[in-house]
Amino acid sequence: MPNSGKKRESVAFIFADRLLAGILTGAAGGVAAGWWFGPVMTGWGWLGDLFLDALKMTILPLVVTAIISGIAPLGAAHAVGRAGAVTGVFIIASTLVATTTGVLTADIVQPGAGARSAGAVVPTVEATNTGLESIIRTLISPNLVQAAADGLILPIMLFALLLALALAGMGPRAQPVINLVEILNEAIMRLIGWILYLAPIGIFALLAARFGALGGEGFRREITSVGSYVVTVIMGLGVHFLTLCAVLILVRTSPLPYAVHFLRALVTAFGTGSSAATLPLAMDCARDANMREPVVRFVLPLGTALNRNGTALYQAAATMFIAQAYGMDMPAAQQAVVVITAALAGIATAGVPQHGLVNMVIVMSAVNLPAEGIGLILAVDWFLDRCRTVINVWGNGVGTAVVNHLTTGAASEK
Ligand code: ASP
């Protein structure tokens, strides 16, 4: 595979530094404008939504063409199998480490102790299915068009993966199709490059409108009302960020330069609150960091569909907070249930704004907490959503480096 061709299409290669500066300025300006000018900035919201919609528009064709053109040239099923196995192990292990970090942070900080309200009743809600069955069932859709319309990326990915394997097994006859998909993928990257010209203003508008809805004073009040909960989640996310940096060192990648390569994607994740919308940028950042093309095309779409370290950590910490606020005892066995169900809930969460809050019900019901408990954390969720989305994207970036390092032999078969 001519990697240099991909490199030429890399958006980062075209205007890396100016884009990063624009995105950082847009993000800082958006927060400042929302903070100072308050609700009047909500009028800018449509511009941010426009940027978000434009990015989302590219996700489906990007994922399909990236997977087919990334996998088919690998040729050998065992090469794909190895990359898939390493990715799978990374997703499961990093998610469990994240949820454990969330539970332990909440154990140490005890954010719910202060929030305990007089007369809070210990709830009695039946535990429901942990969601494992539903996660597996989301892999296959009887109607791919419907799945695409509903934004269900997993069945589309599975189909693209199987199609790629079929094409790979057909030998030279399939080459024209693989070439076509390859060219389509490069064209989509080009298109994304155009959309990214909107990124600075789009991120400015998204943040200005969101922070402006409250204004600086309102935001401060909202955050301080559940201050120790916010501190707990942010602390947990910070610890997990560092854990992932340690993983990078293990696979001989320097964390700081790698994080700088990913900065555009991380700031965009904060601006949009959507790891799916950030996928095109994340892929570009990974190329910029010299990750191998087939790895980028395979791991990042798969990670964006399944790997949500930040969300899983938040779901674990938030459940612990609510349990503490209700004065519920959480013995070790219950905490283990939180660790496991939050991992499943994180994996089952879609990469869109605040879906993690909805899926938290899976974790809460597993430890008999009432869904109403979510009311305690609702007000600040929009902000924590953006913080956890940053860690979701960082987790996938680190996963890419891990697979890149551990599949060197497999990739050389391409
Ligand atoms: N906003 C998160 C994401 O896009 C999902 C969530 O935690 O709500 O990854």
Residues whose N, C-alpha, C, O or C-beta is under 5 A from the ligand:
A	BS01	LIG	G273 S274 S275 A276 T311 A350 G351 V352 P353 Q354 H355 G356 L357 D385 T389 N392
